[in-house]
Amino acid sequence: MDVRDRIAPDSIPQLVTQLATDARDVAKAEIALAKTKALFAVTRYKAAAIRFAIAGVLGLAALIALLVGAILSLATLIGPGWATLAVVGVVLVIAALLALTGKSALRAGPGA
């Protein structure tokens, strides 16, 4: 006795309907899983981005404090005006060098 002999002809449309329903349910479940995974990733990256932003702000505050400390330390040797000029000059030279190396890295293209 073959399996086809046990299936009544009128139940084949029911089986096809059940197959379509099951396929739709699986597709919905896969979409829900993908949405959940994406939401989890977004939430995780959002938390990391907030931490990076706070770290950047704190790093900038530390750099400013370091520069103010350098000005105050040099002020006892060369005066406040010259100390400010010296520290700002050094920082501008460093910024210019970083900008030039960034520009040359862009000009070199990917992989450089």
C-alpha positions, -999 to 999 in steps of 0.1 A, spaced: 0 0 0 14 33 -11 11 66 9 -8 80 -20 -34 53 -16 -40 64 20 -46 101 12 -81 107 1 -84 129 -30 -105 155 -12 -77 160 15 -50 171 -10 -65 207 -11 -65 207 27 -29 196 27 -19 223 3 -38 249 24 -20 236 55 13 238 38 7 274 27 -4 283 62 27 266 77 50 284 52 34 317 61 38 311 98 75 302 93 80 333 73 64 355 99 85 339 127 117 344 107 108 381 101 101 385 138 134 369 147 152 392 122 135 423 137 144 412 172 181 406 162 182 440 145 167 458 175 192 441 198 221 452 176 208 488 174 204 489 212 239 476 218 255 500 193 235 529 207 248 522 242 284 519 228 280 551 209 269 569 240 299 556 259 323 567 231 307 602 231 312 605 269 347 592 266 354 618 239 340 647 260 361 636 290 392 632 269 387 667 255 382 681 290 414 664 301 433 678 271 420 713 279 431 709 315 465 698 304 469 728 281 458 752 309 483 735 332 510 739 306 502 776 302 502 781 340 535 763 344 551 783 316 537 815 329 560 815 358 590 813 334 581 835 305 549 854 315 512 846 309 510 861 274 540 844 261 531 811 277 497 812 261 512 821 227 537 792 231 511 766 240 487 777 214 515 778 188 526 742 196 490 730 195 484 746 161 516 731 147 504 696 159 470 702 144 485 713 111 507 682 109 477 660 117 457 677 90 485 673 64 489 636 72 452 632 69 451 650 36 479 628 22 462 597 35 431 607 15 451 615 -16 468 581 -14 435 563 -16 422 531 1 447 507 16 474 534 22 
